[in-house]
Amino acid sequence: MPLHLQSKILRVLQNKVFEPLGSSESMKVDTRIIAATNRDLEKMVEDGKFREDLYYRLKVVNIKIPPLRDRNDDIPLLCKHIIEKYNNEFNKEVKGIDKEVKRFFMTYEWPGNIRELENVLQHAIIFSNNDIITKVDLPDDIENGQDVILPSDESLEALEIHHIKRILSQTGHNVSKTARILKIDRKTLYNKMKKYDLQ
């Protein structure tokens, strides 16, 4: 965050007033800030990249969360939460991960922390045809120890196109079977096929 923005935030926190954009009148504000960072703010303060006064203004209650590799007991609960999230988003009914995947997750280093876990499960949910995620559903790069890149919205669309094409190919372009495997109705599948020009 640029230093000039830091000074504006500090002013709001100290004076509890701010001027809305395009207005010449100040407004009162009573707010609390919950901030999170993966940067070393103490080092940034030393280097003059973060204001010391703002740092201490924000550091009222400081909670340090260790990396995922140091708290692998959290992994099963995180998996449950992430699977529920993407089941809703992708209209899937994945119930969980199998024992082999759980063992793998518990021993993997997770260099990308929770974002990497979320991305791995997102990929698995998109590509899995079963209600339990197996090692086959995981992205190849996680087994090679590479960081899994969190996809953009555009690449998520590309993943969906690839998945629909793959299932259509497996079923010999049988729309009913494809829709059943994808756990969506035929109309939704037709709409996706039309949208992605898969006729």
C-alpha positions in Angstrom: 0.0 0.0 0.0 1.5 3.4 -1.0 2.6 5.6 1.9 0.1 8.4 0.9 -2.8 6.0 1.3 -1.4 4.8 4.6 -1.4 8.4 6.0 -5.1 8.8 4.9 -6.1 5.6 6.7 -4.2 6.7 9.8 -6.0 10.1 9.7 -9.4 8.3 9.6 -8.5 6.1 12.5 -7.1 8.9 14.6 -9.7 11.6 13.9 -12.7 9.3 13.1 -13.7 11.6 10.2 -13.2 11.4 6.4 -14.2 13.3 3.3 -16.2 11.3 0.8 -15.0 11.5 -2.8 -16.4 14.6 -4.5 -17.6 16.2 -1.2 -16.1 19.1 0.7 -17.8 18.1 4.0 -16.3 15.7 6.5 -18.3 12.7 7.7 -17.9 11.1 11.1 -17.1 7.4 11.1 -16.8 4.9 14.0 -15.2 1.8 12.7 -12.8 -1.0 13.5 -10.3 -2.5 11.0 -9.5 -6.2 10.8 -6.5 -6.5 8.6 -4.6 -9.5 7.3 -1.2 -9.8 5.6 1.3 -12.3 4.5 4.1 -9.7 4.5 6.6 -9.0 7.4 5.2 -5.6 8.5 7.9 -5.1 11.1 10.6 -5.5 8.4 8.6 -3.1 6.1 8.5 -0.5 9.0 12.3 -0.9 9.4 12.7 -0.4 5.6 10.4 2.7 5.6 7.8 1.0 3.4 5.1 0.9 6.1 4.3 3.7 8.5 5.3 2.9 12.1 2.4 4.9 13.6 -0.2 3.1 11.4 1.5 -0.3 12.2 1.0 0.3 16.0 -2.5 1.7 15.4 -3.5 -1.5 13.7 -1.6 -3.9 15.9 -4.0 -3.8 18.9 -4.7 -7.6 18.8 -2.2 -9.5 16.8 -2.9 -13.1 15.8 -0.2 -15.1 14.0 -1.5 -18.0 12.0 1.1 -20.7 11.4 1.5 -22.1 7.8 -0.8 -25.0 6.9 2.1 -27.5 7.0 2.5 -26.8 10.8 -1.2 -27.4 11.5 -2.2 -30.3 9.4 -4.9 -31.3 12.0 -6.9 -28.5 10.4 -6.8 -30.1 7.0 -9.9 -32.4 7.3 -12.1 -29.5 8.5 -10.8 -27.2 5.9 -11.4 -29.8 3.2 -15.0 -30.2 4.4 -15.6 -26.5 4.3 -14.0 -26.0 0.8 -15.9 -29.0 -0.6 -19.2 -27.6 0.6 -18.3 -24.2 -1.0 -17.5 -25.7 -4.4 -20.4 -28.2 -4.4 -22.7 -25.2 -4.2 -20.8 -23.3 -6.9 -20.5 -26.2 -9.4 -23.8 -28.0 -8.5 -21.9 -31.1 -7.4 -22.4 -33.6 -4.6 -18.9 -34.5 -3.5 -19.0 -36.0 0.0 -15.3 -35.9 0.8 -11.8 -37.3 0.2 -10.7 -40.9 0.3 -8.0 -42.2 2.8 -5.2 -42.1 0.3 -5.9 -38.4 -0.5 -6.2 -37.6 3.2 -2.8 -39.3 3.9 -1.3 -37.3 1.0 -2.8 -34.0 2.2 -1.5 -34.6 5.7 2.1 -35.1 4.6 2.2 -32.6 1.7 4.2 -29.4 2.5 1.5 -26.9 1.2 3.9 -24.1 0.0 0.8 -22.2 -1.2 -1.0 -22.7 2.2 -4.8 -22.6 2.3 -5.1 -21.1 -1.2 -3.3 -24.0 -2.6 -5.5 -26.5 -0.8 -8.5 -24.7 -2.0 -7.3 -24.7 -5.6 -6.4 -28.4 -5.5 -9.9 -29.3 -4.2 -11.6 -26.9 -6.7 -9.8 -28.7 -9.5 -10.7 -32.1 -8.1 -14.4 -31.2 -7.7 -14.6 -30.0 -11.3 -13.0 -33.1 -12.7 -14.3 -35.8 -10.4 -17.2 -38.0 -11.6 -17.6 -39.6 -8.2 -18.8 -38.5 -4.8 -15.5 -39.1 -3.2 -12.3 -37.4 -4.4 -9.4 -39.8 -5.2 -5.8 -39.2 -6.1 -6.8 -39.5 -9.8 -8.9 -36.3 -9.4 -6.0 -34.2 -8.1 -4.0 -31.9 -10.5 -0.7 -33.5 -11.8 1.4 -30.6 -10.5 0.7 -31.2 -6.9 2.3 -34.7 -7.0 5.4 -33.1 -8.6 5.7 -30.8 -5.7 5.0 -27.7 -7.8 2.8 -24.9 -6.6 -0.7 -25.1 -7.9 -1.7 -21.9 -9.6 -5.0 -20.4 -8.5 -7.0 -20.1 -11.7 -8.6 -16.9 -13.0 -12.3 -16.8 -13.8 -11.3 -17.2 -17.5 -9.3 -20.4 -16.8 -12.2 -21.7 -14.7 -14.4 -21.4 -17.8 -11.7 -23.2 -19.8 -11.7 -26.0 -17.2 -15.4 -26.4 -17.5 -15.3 -26.5 -21.3 -12.6 -29.2 -21.1 -14.6 -31.2 -18.6 -17.8 -31.1 -20.6 -15.9 -32.1 -23.8 -14.3 -35.0 -22.0 -17.6 -36.4 -20.6 -19.3 -35.8 -24.0 -16.6 -37.8 -25.6 -16.8 -40.6 -23.0 -20.6 -40.9 -23.6 -20.4 -40.7 -27.4 -22.1 -37.3 -27.3 -25.1 -38.7 -25.4 -26.6 -35.6 -23.8 -28.7 -37.4 -21.2 -25.8 -39.5 -20.0 -23.5 -36.5 -20.0 -26.0 -34.5 -18.0 -26.4 -37.3 -15.5 -22.6 -37.7 -15.0 -22.2 -33.9 -14.6 -25.2 -33.9 -12.2 -27.0 -31.2 -14.1 -30.2 -31.2 -16.0 -30.3 -31.6 -19.8 -31.5 -28.0 -20.3 -28.5 -26.6 -18.3 -26.2 -28.8 -20.3 -27.7 -27.7 -23.6 -27.3 -24.0 -22.5 -23.6 -24.7 -21.6 -23.0 -26.5 -24.9 -24.6 -23.5 -26.8 -22.6 -21.0 -24.7 -19.3 -22.8 -25.4 -20.2 -23.7 -29.0 -20.0 -27.5 -28.3 -22.9 -28.5 -30.6 
